[in-house]
């Protein structure tokens, strides 16, 4: 697992998300899976997409304001606890996850459950542990306090 984890974190999460959506979209285009009528709602899917984008951009703005690098493997300049980081230790990933989940709602296809599940797994078990080790090393007690008071996702 460590070797795989090391290679995965070389990729950027937005690219992973896009790759998963594109591949699933191509498969869906070739082999449309029966739709789940309960879930199909284009407008709700669009709202979830916009909400995810808004959360991600708001978190990104906090990084910019504090002059923190965006790269998951870079050493941060400061421990950010403001904005959406008050509610989630990973609001950028949360926003991306919402965006990756939006086609499930918009198209109503169970095939589109694949991208958010894989994205969550990769982020939760490869990226976040790597980033939290960096934060723990950089900010010690401050990160331990933050880790204990703010949830990983929501």
trRosetta pair geometry for C-beta under 8 A, 3 or more apart (Angstrom, degrees):
i j d omega theta_ij theta_ji phi_ij phi_ji
1 4 5.7 -61 -149 42 36 109
1 5 5.8 39 155 -24 72 109
2 5 5.4 -54 -140 38 31 114
2 6 6.2 37 158 -25 65 104
3 6 5.7 -51 -150 32 29 114
3 7 6.7 23 154 -13 62 105
4 7 5.9 -61 -153 39 32 106
4 8 6.2 33 153 -23 68 108
4 126 7.6 -93 120 -105 84 123
5 8 5.8 -54 -144 33 30 112
5 9 6.6 24 162 -17 64 106
5 125 7.6 -108 -104 132 109 77
5 126 4.6 -169 -136 -131 80 87
5 129 7.7 -37 -159 69 141 121
5 130 6.9 171 163 -56 110 116
6 9 6.5 -61 -152 34 25 104
6 10 7.5 37 148 -31 57 98
7 10 5.8 -44 -166 11 41 117
8 11 6.3 -57 -173 28 47 106
8 122 6.0 -150 -175 -156 138 102
8 126 4.5 -30 89 -178 140 158
8 127 7.5 -104 121 -53 108 77
9 72 6.1 -123 -159 99 97 126
9 73 5.9 113 151 -66 116 112
9 126 5.9 -159 -56 154 88 102
9 127 5.9 145 -106 -98 92 66
9 130 5.3 1 -96 27 155 174
11 15 5.6 -123 -179 79 96 119
11 16 5.5 102 126 -59 128 98
12 15 4.6 82 66 9 87 108
12 16 7.1 -157 92 -10 43 86
12 71 7.9 -80 -107 -124 98 68
12 72 7.7 161 -128 2 60 109
13 16 5.4 -52 -144 34 37 114
13 17 6.3 38 158 -20 68 103
13 72 7.0 98 -22 -42 108 136
13 92 7.7 112 77 129 149 107
13 93 6.5 -88 -165 -104 161 83
13 96 5.9 79 143 121 117 178
13 119 7.8 85 -162 -158 89 97
13 123 6.3 54 -122 -95 122 106
13 127 6.5 22 -72 -88 114 164
14 17 5.6 -53 -148 37 34 113
14 18 6.2 33 154 -18 67 106
14 96 6.6 -126 -92 -117 64 130
15 18 5.7 -52 -143 39 33 110
15 19 6.1 38 155 -23 65 106
16 19 5.7 -54 -148 34 28 114
16 20 6.5 27 155 -18 63 106
16 119 6.4 138 123 -117 108 83
16 122 6.1 -137 175 104 152 157
17 20 6.0 -58 -151 36 29 110
17 21 6.4 23 155 -14 65 109
17 96 5.2 -123 -67 -179 155 111
17 99 6.9 48 175 90 144 111
17 100 5.0 -116 -149 -75 103 118
17 115 7.1 77 -153 180 60 114
17 119 5.6 48 -99 -115 77 135
18 21 5.8 -59 -146 40 31 109
18 22 6.0 29 158 -19 68 109
19 22 6.0 -57 -143 38 26 108
19 23 6.2 22 161 -15 64 110
20 23 6.1 -57 -144 39 25 107
20 24 6.1 20 160 -13 63 113
20 100 6.6 25 85 -146 128 124
20 114 7.1 -160 -173 118 103 88
20 115 3.7 129 139 -126 117 92
20 118 5.7 -178 -121 75 137 126
20 119 5.9 -122 23 -56 165 99
21 24 5.9 -61 -145 43 26 108
21 25 6.0 30 155 -23 65 110
21 100 6.3 -132 -63 -131 107 77
21 103 6.7 140 -137 -11 101 145
21 115 5.4 50 -72 -115 59 161
22 25 5.6 -55 -145 37 28 114
22 26 6.4 29 155 -20 63 104
23 26 5.8 -53 -150 34 30 111
23 27 6.5 28 152 -15 64 106
24 27 5.6 -54 -148 39 34 111
24 28 6.0 37 151 -22 66 107
24 103 7.7 141 105 93 129 153
24 111 6.1 157 -167 143 99 95
24 112 5.8 114 151 -107 139 60
24 114 5.5 173 -101 69 126 119
24 115 5.2 -93 -11 -41 150 108
25 28 5.5 -53 -143 38 30 114
25 29 6.3 36 154 -23 64 104
25 103 7.7 -105 -79 -139 93 161
26 29 5.6 -50 -148 33 31 114
26 30 6.6 21 156 -10 63 107
27 30 6.0 -62 -150 42 31 105
27 31 6.1 -35 172 44 69 99
27 111 6.5 -155 104 -177 113 135
28 31 7.1 -83 -126 70 20 60
28 32 6.0 48 -179 -106 66 56
28 33 6.7 -69 -122 8 78 90
28 107 7.4 16 -170 157 153 159
28 109 6.0 89 -128 121 124 169
28 111 5.3 162 -86 95 95 147
28 112 7.1 15 -72 -58 142 89
29 32 7.5 16 -123 -63 14 80
32 109 7.3 -107 -163 -109 70 135
33 109 5.0 109 67 -160 103 103
33 110 6.0 -100 128 51 140 81
33 111 4.3 149 12 -33 142 114
34 109 7.9 144 84 -126 30 74
34 110 7.8 12 74 14 73 106
35 39 7.9 -139 176 64 81 93
35 40 5.4 27 171 -59 124 134
35 107 7.0 -122 -120 152 108 67
35 108 4.1 52 -170 106 100 112
35 109 5.6 -58 -107 -78 68 65
36 39 4.4 37 95 22 113 109
36 40 6.6 163 80 -30 60 86
36 108 4.8 -147 58 -178 67 85
36 109 7.1 166 7 -94 85 15
36 110 6.0 93 -34 -50 118 86
37 40 5.9 -50 -137 22 34 114
37 108 6.5 46 -90 -170 21 147
38 108 7.7 147 60 -139 47 109
39 104 6.3 -58 167 149 143 78
39 105 5.7 -115 177 -120 92 48
39 108 4.5 153 84 -121 88 74
40 105 7.7 144 -117 174 22 40
40 106 7.6 10 -147 146 58 22
40 107 6.6 -47 -119 147 88 20
40 108 2.8 -38 -68 -44 88 140
41 44 3.9 39 103 20 120 115
41 45 6.3 162 88 -17 64 85
41 105 5.9 -41 56 168 84 87
41 106 7.1 -75 82 -109 44 35
41 108 7.5 95 -6 -61 51 104
42 45 5.7 -60 -152 37 29 114
42 46 6.4 30 152 -21 65 106
42 106 5.1 52 -124 -152 48 81
43 46 5.5 -52 -148 34 34 114
43 47 6.5 36 152 -21 65 102
44 47 5.5 -49 -148 34 35 113
44 48 6.5 35 152 -18 65 103
44 105 5.1 -104 106 162 101 128
44 106 7.4 -164 74 -78 68 58
45 48 5.8 -54 -150 36 32 110
45 49 6.4 36 150 -21 64 105
45 102 4.7 106 -172 178 76 80
45 103 6.5 65 -159 -100 131 22
45 104 7.6 176 -113 64 107 47
45 105 3.9 176 -83 91 79 93
45 106 2.5 -140 94 -59 173 83
45 107 7.2 77 -92 -11 164 57
46 49 5.4 -51 -149 34 33 116
46 50 6.4 30 154 -16 65 105
46 102 7.2 94 -76 -172 19 126
46 106 6.6 92 -39 -96 64 117
47 50 5.8 -54 -147 39 31 109
47 51 6.2 33 153 -21 65 106
48 51 5.6 -51 -143 36 31 113
48 52 6.3 33 156 -19 63 106
48 98 5.6 -145 174 178 84 93
48 99 7.8 172 131 -92 80 32
48 101 6.4 -87 153 93 137 96
48 102 4.3 177 92 -102 107 88
48 105 5.7 100 12 34 146 149
49 52 6.0 -58 -152 37 26 110
49 53 6.4 25 153 -18 63 108
49 98 7.4 173 -101 132 25 87
49 99 5.5 67 -138 -128 64 68
49 102 3.9 59 -63 -121 83 171
49 106 7.7 16 -32 -45 120 132
50 53 5.6 -54 -145 38 32 112
50 54 6.2 36 155 -23 66 106
51 54 5.7 -53 -147 35 30 113
51 55 6.5 29 155 -18 64 104
51 95 8.0 -148 125 -131 58 76
51 98 5.8 -90 93 157 93 150
52 55 5.9 -54 -148 35 31 109
52 56 6.3 28 155 -16 65 109
52 94 7.7 -149 -134 128 79 60
52 95 4.5 126 -177 -170 63 58
52 96 6.7 137 175 -66 115 9
52 97 7.1 -149 -132 69 124 48
52 98 2.9 -169 -84 86 110 107
52 99 3.8 -159 110 -45 144 73
52 100 7.9 -168 -171 7 164 56
52 101 7.6 157 -66 40 146 93
52 102 6.7 -119 8 -40 137 117
53 56 5.8 -58 -147 40 30 111
53 57 6.1 25 158 -16 67 110
53 95 6.5 120 -81 -180 11 112
53 99 6.1 88 -56 -84 72 120
54 57 6.0 -56 -141 40 27 106
54 58 6.2 29 158 -21 63 108
54 95 7.2 -153 65 -130 43 120
55 58 5.9 -56 -147 36 27 111
55 59 6.5 24 156 -15 63 107
55 84 5.9 114 -157 -119 80 161
55 91 5.4 -131 169 179 98 97
55 92 7.8 -177 126 -98 84 27
55 94 5.9 -75 137 97 144 100
55 95 3.6 -168 85 -84 97 102
55 98 6.8 85 33 23 134 143
56 59 6.0 -59 -151 38 29 108
56 60 6.2 30 151 -20 65 109
56 91 7.2 -175 -93 136 39 79
56 92 5.2 72 -137 -141 74 59
56 94 7.9 -166 -71 74 73 64
56 95 2.9 -161 -48 107 82 149
56 96 5.9 91 -92 -47 133 68
56 99 7.2 -20 -19 -23 141 130
57 60 5.4 -52 -144 37 34 115
57 61 6.3 41 153 -26 65 101
57 95 7.5 -177 -1 -169 56 163
58 61 5.6 -49 -152 29 31 115
58 62 7.0 36 148 -20 60 98
58 83 5.8 -176 155 -178 97 123
58 84 5.3 100 105 -21 117 121
58 91 7.1 -62 83 140 96 140
58 95 8.0 164 36 -73 87 144
59 62 5.6 -48 -157 28 38 114
59 63 6.9 40 146 -18 64 100
59 83 6.6 167 -100 118 49 129
59 84 5.0 -68 -73 57 89 126
59 85 6.8 112 -128 -50 92 85
59 91 3.9 177 -75 90 136 111
59 92 4.5 -139 97 -59 141 76
59 95 6.6 -154 15 -8 125 134
60 63 5.5 -50 -156 33 38 115
60 64 6.5 39 147 -19 67 104
60 70 6.9 16 -135 -113 89 119
60 92 6.4 94 -58 -103 78 112
61 64 5.5 -51 -148 37 36 113
61 65 6.2 40 152 -24 67 104
61 83 7.2 168 79 -116 96 162
62 65 5.6 -51 -145 34 31 114
62 66 6.4 11 160 -1 64 110
62 80 5.2 107 146 -167 119 142
62 82 5.9 180 -135 82 121 90
62 83 4.3 -132 -71 28 129 146
62 84 7.2 -138 -15 33 142 80
62 85 6.2 -163 130 -9 168 118
63 66 6.3 -71 -147 49 26 96
63 68 4.4 -95 -153 67 76 104
63 69 7.7 -62 -177 88 116 13
63 70 5.7 91 143 -87 156 75
63 80 6.8 -77 -82 -47 57 159
64 67 7.4 25 -174 -77 32 38
64 68 7.9 -76 -47 42 20 73
66 77 6.5 178 143 77 91 111
66 78 4.8 -110 179 53 125 127
66 80 5.6 -153 9 -87 161 104
67 77 5.5 -15 98 45 87 161
67 78 7.8 77 61 6 76 109
68 76 4.9 -1 -146 -148 110 89
68 77 5.1 -140 -97 31 64 94
68 78 6.1 -102 -72 44 108 77
68 80 6.4 -85 -17 -39 156 120
69 74 3.7 -54 95 107 144 156
69 75 7.5 64 30 62 129 42
69 76 6.8 -136 40 -103 81 52
69 77 7.4 117 -6 -19 75 92
70 74 7.7 59 60 30 32 135
71 74 3.9 89 72 -15 108 111
72 127 5.4 -56 -165 -155 154 103
72 130 6.8 63 148 94 107 118
72 131 5.4 -79 -167 -74 85 112
73 130 6.9 -35 -98 146 76 127
73 131 8.0 -101 -82 -84 37 72
73 134 7.5 164 -153 -60 39 152
75 134 6.2 -146 -108 -172 60 115
75 138 6.1 150 -161 -86 91 133
76 79 6.9 97 111 -78 139 47
76 80 7.8 -112 -171 -11 141 91
76 134 7.1 114 0 131 91 113
76 135 6.7 18 22 -98 132 78
76 138 6.1 146 54 102 87 169
76 139 8.0 -22 75 -35 117 116
79 135 6.7 96 -110 -156 99 103
79 138 7.6 165 -63 104 94 110
79 139 4.6 64 -56 -106 130 162
79 142 5.4 171 28 127 161 123
79 143 6.0 -145 -115 -78 141 78
79 146 6.3 -154 169 -26 130 159
80 83 7.5 -20 168 39 114 104
80 85 4.8 136 121 -3 93 173
81 85 5.5 -133 -136 114 21 115
81 86 6.4 70 166 -84 67 65
81 146 6.1 -123 -95 -117 110 120
81 150 7.6 -165 -137 -34 85 149
82 85 6.1 39 56 53 31 109
82 86 6.6 5 -144 -45 23 99
83 86 6.8 173 77 -5 26 94
83 91 7.6 -119 120 39 98 164
84 87 5.9 -63 -167 43 58 102
84 88 6.0 -18 156 42 90 100
84 91 3.7 90 122 -112 127 166
84 94 7.9 -146 160 57 132 132
85 88 6.9 -84 -120 72 34 58
85 89 6.9 46 -150 -122 77 34
85 91 6.1 -107 -70 -2 55 121
85 150 7.2 18 166 -173 62 165
86 150 6.9 -144 -178 -109 27 127
87 91 7.3 74 70 -80 89 115
87 150 7.0 141 164 -149 6 102
87 151 7.6 -18 165 43 52 97
87 154 6.5 4 149 -138 99 68
88 91 4.5 122 77 -69 118 75
88 94 5.3 -13 162 -24 165 150
88 150 6.8 159 -124 169 6 107
88 151 6.4 -39 -113 81 57 84
88 152 7.4 4 -159 127 74 25
88 153 5.9 -26 -139 166 111 23
88 154 5.3 -29 -85 -86 111 55
89 128 8.0 88 105 -146 115 111
89 132 8.0 34 152 -91 142 104
89 146 7.2 116 -106 144 106 102
89 147 7.1 37 -94 -111 149 58
89 150 5.2 132 -58 111 84 112
89 151 6.9 -140 -4 100 93 35
89 152 5.4 -45 42 -127 117 39
89 153 8.0 -35 42 -45 80 25
90 93 4.2 -19 160 38 112 117
90 94 5.9 129 106 -27 79 89
90 123 7.5 132 174 162 149 120
90 128 6.2 -48 -76 -104 147 112
90 152 6.2 10 8 174 116 63
90 153 6.4 -33 57 -99 109 49
91 94 5.1 -51 -140 38 39 118
91 95 6.2 44 158 -22 68 100
92 95 5.8 -53 -152 34 30 111
92 96 6.5 27 151 -15 63 106
93 96 5.6 -53 -146 39 35 111
93 97 6.1 40 153 -23 67 104
93 123 4.9 144 -152 -173 131 146
93 127 7.3 166 -93 94 138 139
93 128 7.3 -56 -12 -69 171 103
93 153 7.8 -87 96 -116 108 78
94 97 5.6 -52 -147 34 29 113
94 98 6.6 32 152 -19 62 103
94 153 5.8 134 -91 -161 107 72
94 154 6.5 108 -128 -53 142 97
95 98 5.8 -53 -152 34 32 111
95 99 6.5 31 151 -18 64 106
96 99 5.5 -55 -150 37 35 113
96 100 6.2 32 153 -18 68 106
96 119 7.0 -139 128 174 104 137
96 123 7.8 154 80 -77 126 153
97 100 5.7 -54 -144 39 31 109
97 101 6.2 30 154 -19 64 109
97 116 6.0 84 -163 -145 76 94
97 119 6.1 175 -107 111 73 124
97 120 6.0 66 -124 -79 123 86
97 123 7.3 -108 -67 35 109 157
98 101 5.7 -59 -146 39 29 111
98 102 6.7 51 152 -46 62 93
99 102 5.8 -33 -156 -1 33 119
100 103 7.7 -46 178 17 39 99
100 115 4.9 -138 -179 132 107 112
100 116 4.7 152 111 -84 105 74
100 119 5.0 49 100 9 174 163
101 104 5.5 -43 -174 20 63 120
101 105 7.2 49 140 -10 80 101
101 115 8.0 -159 -75 91 41 98
101 116 4.3 48 -80 -82 79 148
102 105 5.9 -60 -157 40 44 106
102 106 5.8 35 153 -17 77 113
103 106 5.3 -58 -130 46 38 108
103 107 5.2 2 180 9 77 114
103 109 7.5 -30 145 46 94 99
103 112 4.3 -129 108 -157 105 148
103 115 7.5 52 46 41 125 138
104 107 7.2 -65 -127 51 11 84
104 108 7.5 64 169 -96 46 20
104 109 7.2 -114 -128 63 49 57
104 110 7.8 41 -139 -114 93 30
104 112 4.5 -163 -78 102 63 110
104 113 5.7 73 -107 -74 126 63
104 116 6.9 -51 -26 1 132 132
105 108 7.4 13 -170 -68 21 58
107 112 5.9 109 60 -15 122 149
109 112 5.0 90 79 -2 93 100
110 113 5.4 -23 -171 -1 59 118
111 114 6.3 -28 174 -1 52 114
112 115 6.4 -28 -166 21 61 107
112 116 7.9 49 149 -2 71 97
113 116 6.5 -65 -160 45 45 99
113 117 5.9 39 152 -19 77 116
114 117 6.1 -69 -147 40 25 108
114 118 6.1 15 165 -11 67 113
115 118 6.1 -63 -141 43 26 104
115 119 5.8 26 163 -20 67 112
116 119 5.5 -54 -137 41 31 113
116 120 6.0 35 161 -22 66 106
117 120 5.9 -53 -148 35 26 110
117 121 6.4 26 154 -19 61 108
118 121 5.6 -56 -148 36 31 113
118 122 6.2 28 157 -17 67 107
119 122 6.0 -57 -146 38 28 107
119 123 6.1 19 160 -11 65 113
120 123 6.1 -63 -143 44 25 105
120 124 5.6 15 166 -13 66 119
121 124 6.2 -60 -133 43 20 104
121 125 5.9 -20 178 17 60 118
122 125 7.0 -76 -131 52 14 85
122 126 5.3 -31 -172 27 58 125
122 127 6.8 50 138 -11 72 103
123 126 7.0 -57 -99 53 11 83
123 127 4.8 -35 -143 39 53 124
123 128 6.1 63 155 -27 68 98
124 127 7.8 24 -15 48 15 85
124 128 5.7 -11 -138 17 32 133
124 152 7.7 74 -130 148 89 138
125 128 7.6 17 -35 42 14 99
125 129 6.8 5 -166 -6 33 121
126 129 7.1 -84 -163 37 9 100
126 130 6.7 1 158 -11 53 117
127 130 5.9 -70 -154 39 29 110
127 131 6.1 20 159 -14 70 112
128 131 5.7 -57 -142 41 31 109
128 132 6.0 29 161 -20 67 109
128 152 6.7 50 -166 -161 150 115
129 132 5.8 -56 -141 39 29 110
129 133 6.5 35 157 -23 63 102
130 133 6.0 -54 -156 29 29 111
130 134 6.9 26 149 -15 62 105
131 134 5.6 -56 -154 36 37 112
131 135 6.2 33 151 -17 70 107
132 135 5.4 -50 -141 40 37 112
132 136 6.0 41 156 -22 67 105
132 143 7.7 148 -159 173 70 129
132 147 7.2 84 -149 -104 115 126
133 136 5.7 -52 -143 37 29 112
133 137 6.3 28 156 -17 63 107
134 137 5.9 -58 -149 38 28 110
134 138 6.1 18 156 -13 65 114
135 138 5.8 -61 -140 43 29 106
135 139 5.7 -25 178 26 68 113
135 143 4.6 149 143 -125 95 143
136 139 7.1 -73 -119 56 17 75
136 140 6.9 64 -179 -97 54 32
136 143 5.1 -143 -95 97 48 145
136 144 7.1 72 -128 -61 88 77
136 147 7.8 11 -84 -40 96 146
137 140 7.7 5 -166 -64 14 67
138 143 7.3 92 69 -39 77 138
139 142 4.3 -81 168 67 105 107
139 143 4.0 113 84 -33 110 101
139 146 7.8 9 116 15 141 130
140 143 6.5 128 59 27 13 98
140 144 6.9 -27 154 -9 46 107
141 144 5.3 -53 -143 36 37 115
141 145 6.3 39 157 -20 68 102
142 145 5.9 -53 -152 35 29 111
142 146 6.4 27 151 -16 63 109
143 146 5.4 -55 -144 41 36 112
143 147 5.8 41 155 -25 69 107
144 147 5.6 -50 -141 36 27 115
144 148 6.4 23 157 -14 60 110
145 148 5.9 -65 -152 40 27 108
145 149 6.2 3 160 -5 65 117
146 149 6.1 -73 -142 45 27 98
146 150 5.8 -21 178 20 70 114
147 150 7.3 -67 -116 51 16 79
151 154 6.0 -6 90 101 135 13
